[in-house]
Amino acid sequence: MTAATLGRRSPPPAWLLGLAGLAGLVGIVELAPRAGLVDGRYLPPFSAMAAALAEQAATAEFWQSLLETLRGWATGLAIAMVAGVALGLVIGGVPPLRAALNSTIEFLRPIPSVALIPLAVLLFGTDMRSTLLLVVYASFWQVLLQVLYGVRDVDPVARETARSYRFRPLTQVRTVTWPTALPYVMTGFRLGAAVALILEITGELIIGSPGLGRQIAVAQTSGAVASMYALVIVVGLIGVTVNVAARATERRALRWHPSIRRDLAG
């Protein structure tokens, strides 16, 4: 094999490099407490976390908590998507309405969702609805703002052409606004999916509503450190799965879009 051929050798695929980095992290977590670099009471070896995860997976409580977390996440995201897309199309499609609501949106959007925890607990106690309120509030802004950007990006010539042909409002939305706004909608979906999971776990941790977050808090307060880390690993795996699924959905929905077609060709 010549030097020129060696120089043209393609680099390892990204997924292989990712697995190598993950294996390196697992190795560090396994060796650091065994070598005395960190206190094993606070960071047990990875093998202990894996054993605790296997014990958790053998209990019905774990699967019930996992189901509660996924249900809260999916419900909150669905509500945020429907409300964000509908209101975004209406507000963005009526310039006077958007101008009137712009200051209100800019005032409400930066409010951290966790600041609503006292209100949520006051309204619903430690029920699932308290966490659902946080999830919907945080995800809604991700979707709404992206839809507003998408509606603003509609070609004015196309919009005026549709009006000159006297298209009905719903027909204008379907044929002119929606194709332009859809990439922004999918971006809002991807961002909202991640934010929804973060707030679902945060609400369960702080409020104590049913789910993996509450199980993490219980493990922490009871001193079951290995179980706590095992549940954190599960939450991390859910996050990775949500991100991959959101990107796959985005690619499928936008397979006609030039940016996605370029990525697939590359």
Secondary structure, 3 states (H helix, E strand, C coil): CCHHHHHCCCCCCHHHHHHHHHHHHHHHHHHHHHCCCCCCCCCCCHHHHHHHHHHHHCCHHHHHHHHHHHHHHHHHHHHHHHHHHHHHHHHHHCHHHHHHHHHHHHHHCCCCHHHHHHHHHHHHCCCHHHHHHHHHHHHHHHHHHHHHHHHHCCCHHHHHHHHHCCCCHHHHHHHHHHHHHHHHHHHHHHHHHHHHHHHHHHHHHHHCCCCHHHHHHHHHHCCCHHHHHHHHHHHHHHHHHHHHHHHHHHHHHCCCCHHHHHHHHC
